[in-house]
Structures are given as structure tokens and as C-alpha cells.
Amino acid sequence: MHWIILAVAGYVAWRFVSKQTSAPVARPASSSDPTLRSEQSGDEGEANVQAELRAALSWLCGHDFYLHDGPLLLNHAPGTEFPTAEVDHLVITPFGIFVVETKNWTGLIMPGHDDSSVERVGSDGRSEARRSTLAQNRSKVRFLRSILPAVWPVESIAVFPNRNCELSPELPVNLMGIHDLRQWLRVRMALHEQRGRVRINVISARAALLTLAETAPGAIQRHRDKLRKTPIKVTCSY
């Protein structure tokens, strides 16, 4: 088992290094700077989703899963102006790897004018366009798929935990309320088994993914501070 983990981690590290010479510089999208208040609200939403993820995965997988403890920084573009990208929740199961985004929004969330946006209608009836959570995750998922073994499926999920948030049924099914999360994962597990796909070795996948992460103390806060202070505006992820 130990040599398998080392081999997979080594393969991923080699793929990662070999891609850096041709990887484009990632640029954050445009929007307003996040406020400290919105960060606090986002952290509360993430804590709720983290707890539900752990409960759902324990129910489905027993102990055979990995849920990273809090947000994780993917070191997807070393040497560039913005070398890291924040993942709210990283999940590894025998049936898939999931990049989970939490949005602690209120109001009615509807499809936008294209697949990169959604419309949020507030309690005052005003409508505003926001960047889709799936669009925010797209580059992270693409990066992981380009580095990890092709037999390991990587998918994006967005979870809306706020009780005052209503989702349109016309949205993609991987945008969901917190109470839909357990059933969505259950269906993904069933489909994986029905299709006879290779089960992911969770321990090997964890070792491989952590070679792509920035885990130094204070790294998350430094990442957020840089995005807050940069003259290039970023989409608020809270």
C-alpha cells in the first residue's frame, strides 16, 4: 500500500511540475472586494456545510472518505501573481473527488443569461447578476482533472446553506440546498457503482492532492488578504 501511495503522489507531482511551463496565468474575476462582515457570514455557512458533509459521508462511506478540515489552497500556478486558489471544501470518496463551494446567500437564485452567471432576487424584489459558483470552480476542477489520473472523476458542487435562500428548479442539479446534499451524493455513489467505474483509493488520492496544496500556517489568511488588497477586483465568494 505504501508504495502505491508514493507512486501516485510522485506521478501527480511530475504532472504538476511539467505543466507549469505552459500553464496560463490565472486572473481573478471582477467584482467588489469582500467585506469582513461577508467573510464572517461565509465562514458560518462553510461551517454548516462542513458539518453536513461529514455527516453525509459518514452515512454513505463509513470511515472510507477524506474531508479536508476547512478551506484548502490549491497551488495551481506557482510563480504567478496569484499562485493559489481557495477551495471551500475538498472531498475524496471511493466514487469521486468533489470541489465544494459554499454560498451563504439569501433570496431567490435563478439561472442567469449564460452558464457563467446566476440571478439573485432579494427580498426587496431587486434582481442582480452574480457569477455562477460553478464558473468559480471551473478552473479548479480543470486543473485537478489535468493533473490527477483520468480514472478519478472530479466534480464541482455548490451548496447554499442559508434557510432564507430559495433555488430555482431550473438551476443545474449540482447547485443545491444543504438538505439536498446527502441525496445528491448518494445518487453519485449509485451511478459510479452502476457504471462499473474504478473505485478511488482514498489514501492514495489524499496523498496526491496534498502535494498540490499550500498548507503553511496562515496561508489562507494571506491569500484572502492579497485578494482583498489587490487592484484587480475579485468575485466575492462569500
Order of alpha helices (4+ residues) and beta strands (2+ residues): alpha-alpha-beta-beta-beta-beta-beta-beta-beta-beta-alpha-beta-beta-beta-alpha-alpha-beta-alpha
